[in-house]
Amino acid sequence: MSPRRRLLVVVLAALVAVAAVVVGVQVVASRGPAVDPGSRPAQDALGPVLLVPGYGGSRSSLEDLAARIAVTGREARVLTLAGDGTGDLSAQVHVLDAAVADALAAGAPSVDVVGYSAGGVVAGLWVARNDGAAKARRVITLGAPLAGTRLAAAAATSTPDVCPLACTQLAPGSAELAELARARVGLALPWLSVWTADDQTVTPPDSARLAGAVNVPVQSICPGARVSHSELPTDPAVAGLVLGAVSTGPLGAGGECGALRAVGAG
């Protein structure tokens, strides 16, 4: 083989190798974040459950669910959001991160995070920004507008004076929701997302669907069930799903409606 042809073969081989590397990188990127399994919390070592309220910061809707979790012997705490819970979602992320840091400093092996409504978006941003996949064993979200809600978009457009910062951040296409989508947090750790087809606050309701997560509309388990957005944290079937998700069992779609309601009702 002549020197010129030998050089051509070498160059072509190098180009093929580079192309293979580029394709490999693209494939890995399409699968979401690479998480070292060794850095993930053990699924059989249970720490406290931290519950993150929704827009407005009301804790009352989650207190009953926290009490139901506590009956199983788990420590469960409903967080108090910064301000009135309608300000910058980043402030709420800091509240969650501080609570997680306190739990880990006290010796907890990890935490489970339950985010209701906008609290689910807070949980997702926390996982994306604060290495949450190395600190949280599991995340459960209830009626979370992970892709935004048209209600917020309409408010931001028609009545901006009554749509504070968190409201605008929950509108589809916001910078925060774009960040959440890029982070692909549903692939980073075990995640259960539950929502109801009757939701008139998070519109469309399946905005709660998250790539990589176990996605469960209530009506897929309890056909014909009427559950509003505000009723999600107190619905017995939803409580049954949450109790199963914070156990050491596999993170699945739950089970039979009657059995879940019996467990959730205590």
Summary of the structure (lengths in Angstrom):
residues: 266
radius of gyration: 21.5
end to end distance: 80.8
largest distance: 82.4
contacts: 922
relative contact order: 0.13
helix: 50%
strand: 11%
